Amino acid sequence: MLYAHEVILNELAQGRRSTTEGIEWFESLPEDDQRKTLLALVADARAATSRRQSRYRDLGSAACF
């Protein structure tokens, strides 16, 4: 189950919400929720980077054979 902030971040990433909507939404959050949202965004970015690096390593290994 996704949390509300995860759904909104996902919609922003997919272009289903405008950047202006995202900024307005984020600025309307209490400071603690802004912090939690940023931490979730950082975690998602790190996970995406890790998956991408892993995929490239896998492709590089396959090319060696």
C-alpha positions as CSV (number, residue, x, y, z in Angstrom):
1,M,0.0,0.0,0.0
2,L,1.4,3.4,-1.0
3,Y,1.3,6.4,1.3
4,A,-0.4,9.6,0.0
5,H,3.0,11.3,-0.5
6,E,4.3,8.4,-2.5
7,V,1.2,8.5,-4.8
8,I,1.7,12.2,-5.4
9,L,5.4,11.9,-6.0
10,N,4.7,9.1,-8.4
11,E,2.1,11.2,-10.3
12,L,4.6,14.1,-10.5
13,A,7.3,11.8,-11.8
14,Q,4.9,10.5,-14.5
15,G,3.8,14.0,-15.5
16,R,0.3,13.4,-14.3
17,R,0.6,16.5,-12.1
18,S,2.3,19.7,-13.0
19,T,5.4,21.0,-11.3
20,T,3.3,23.9,-10.0
21,E,0.9,21.5,-8.4
22,G,3.8,19.6,-6.8
23,I,5.3,22.8,-5.4
24,E,2.0,24.0,-4.0
25,W,1.3,20.6,-2.5
26,F,4.8,20.3,-1.0
27,E,4.7,23.9,0.5
28,S,1.3,23.1,2.0
29,L,2.7,20.2,4.1
30,P,3.7,20.7,7.7
31,E,7.5,20.9,8.1
32,D,7.8,17.4,9.5
33,D,5.8,15.9,6.5
34,Q,8.1,17.9,4.1
35,R,11.1,16.3,5.8
36,K,9.6,12.8,5.5
37,T,8.6,13.4,1.9
38,L,12.2,14.5,1.0
39,L,13.6,11.4,2.8
40,A,11.3,9.2,0.8
41,L,12.3,10.9,-2.4
42,V,16.0,10.5,-1.6
43,A,15.5,6.8,-0.8
44,D,13.6,6.3,-4.1
45,A,16.4,8.1,-6.1
46,R,19.1,5.9,-4.4
47,A,17.1,2.7,-5.1
48,A,16.7,3.7,-8.8
49,T,20.4,4.5,-9.1
50,S,21.4,1.2,-7.4
51,R,19.1,-0.7,-9.8
52,R,20.5,1.1,-12.8
53,Q,24.1,0.5,-11.8
54,S,23.3,-3.2,-11.1
55,R,21.7,-3.5,-14.5
56,Y,24.8,-2.0,-16.2
57,R,27.1,-4.3,-14.2
58,D,25.0,-7.3,-15.3
59,L,25.2,-6.2,-19.0
60,G,28.9,-5.7,-18.7
61,S,29.4,-9.2,-17.2
62,A,27.2,-10.7,-20.0
63,A,29.3,-9.0,-22.6
64,C,32.5,-10.6,-21.3
65,F,31.2,-14.1,-22.1
